[in-house]
Amino acid sequence: MSKSNKGYEVVYKEGERIFHAGMPVIFPCYRLAAQYRKRYQEMSWMEDRELFIRRVEDHTVNRRSITER
């Protein structure tokens, strides 16, 4: 089964690569992503990184049970 997601994610750049701040979560609204970004900006290991919110237009996540893997 697959699920289509649209929303916002909190990410940062290291060189040319983009990483998620914490768990890769797609938030349904900007306000929730902004709260998540603020929380991570306050953590000591994220102080030197610039976090930004990126719009996700269509991200498909495949969901399978553990027994199907």
C-alpha positions in Angstrom: 0.0 0.0 0.0 1.3 3.5 -0.7 0.2 6.9 0.7 0.6 10.2 -1.1 1.7 13.1 1.1 1.7 16.8 0.6 2.9 19.3 3.1 6.1 20.6 4.7 9.3 19.1 6.0 12.2 20.6 8.1 15.6 20.1 6.5 19.2 21.5 6.4 22.0 21.4 3.9 25.5 20.0 4.3 27.4 20.9 1.1 25.1 19.8 -1.7 23.2 17.2 0.3 19.9 17.9 2.1 19.1 16.1 5.4 16.0 16.0 7.6 16.1 17.6 11.0 15.3 14.6 13.2 12.9 12.1 11.8 11.7 12.6 8.2 8.3 13.9 8.9 5.9 15.6 6.5 3.7 18.0 8.3 0.2 18.8 6.8 0.5 22.5 7.6 3.3 25.1 7.8 2.6 26.0 11.4 3.4 22.5 12.7 6.6 22.5 10.6 7.6 25.9 12.0 7.1 24.6 15.6 9.3 21.5 14.8 12.0 23.8 13.3 12.0 26.0 16.3 12.4 23.0 18.6 15.4 21.7 16.6 17.0 25.2 16.4 17.2 25.3 20.2 19.2 22.0 20.4 22.9 22.4 20.8 24.0 20.1 18.0 21.9 22.1 15.5 23.1 25.6 16.4 25.6 25.8 13.5 23.1 24.6 10.9 20.5 26.7 9.1 17.2 24.9 9.2 14.5 25.7 6.6 11.1 24.5 5.8 10.6 22.9 2.4 7.3 22.4 0.6 6.6 18.8 -0.4 4.3 18.6 -3.4 4.0 14.9 -3.8 6.0 12.4 -1.8 4.9 8.7 -1.9 5.6 6.5 1.0 5.4 2.8 0.7 3.9 1.2 3.8 4.3 -2.5 4.3 4.0 -4.6 7.4 7.1 -6.2 8.9 6.1 -9.6 7.7 5.9 -8.4 4.1 9.6 -7.2 4.1 
